[in-house]
Amino acid sequence: MSLLNNLTEELKTAMRAKDVLKLEALRAIKSAILLAQTSSGAGADLSEDEEIKLSSKTG
């Protein structure tokens, strides 16, 4: 499962648990990954290493 899929599942869990802090952090990370994907070209997927670098910058 890719990092983006894991983030989506964790977002759902945080929403159910009403964990606002975790929800905000996960949304920021997911947003950064999606923004990087769209800026690098239509439908371009990032490598797992690139996704991890983005998540560490965001966090």
N, C-alpha and C positions, 0 to 999 in steps of 0.2 A: 504494500500500500504506500502511495506517495505521501510526502510531507503535507501537501495540500489536502489530501483526503483525510489524513490524521487530524489536521487543524479543524476541518469541518466537523468531524466527530467530536473533538474536544469542545468546539464551540457549542454544539448541541448539549453536551453534558453540562457545561458551565451555565447555559441558559436555564436548563431544568433545575440546577442547584441554586440559581439566582446568585452566582458568584460574580459580582460586578467587576472586581479587579481583574480576575482571570479572563473574563469576557472581553474587557477592553484591550488587554495585552494580546490575546489571540486575534482579535479583529485587526489590530495594528500590524501584526505579523502577516496575516493573510492579505491585507491590503497592500503591503510592501511587495509581496510575492506577485500578486496579480498585476500591480503597476509595472513591475520589472518585466513580466511576460508581455504585456501590451506594448511597452516601449521598445522591446527588442524585435518586434515584428508580429504580424497577425498570426495567432495560433502557435507561436513559438513556445516550446516548453523549456523550462530551465532545468539544468542538471540538479541532482540532489545536493551536490556541493554548493552550487550557487544559491539554492534555497536556504541551506544552513547558514551561509554567510549573511544573507539578508536577515534571517531571523535573529542572528547574534547582534547585528547592528541595531535592530529595532528594539530588542529587549534590554 
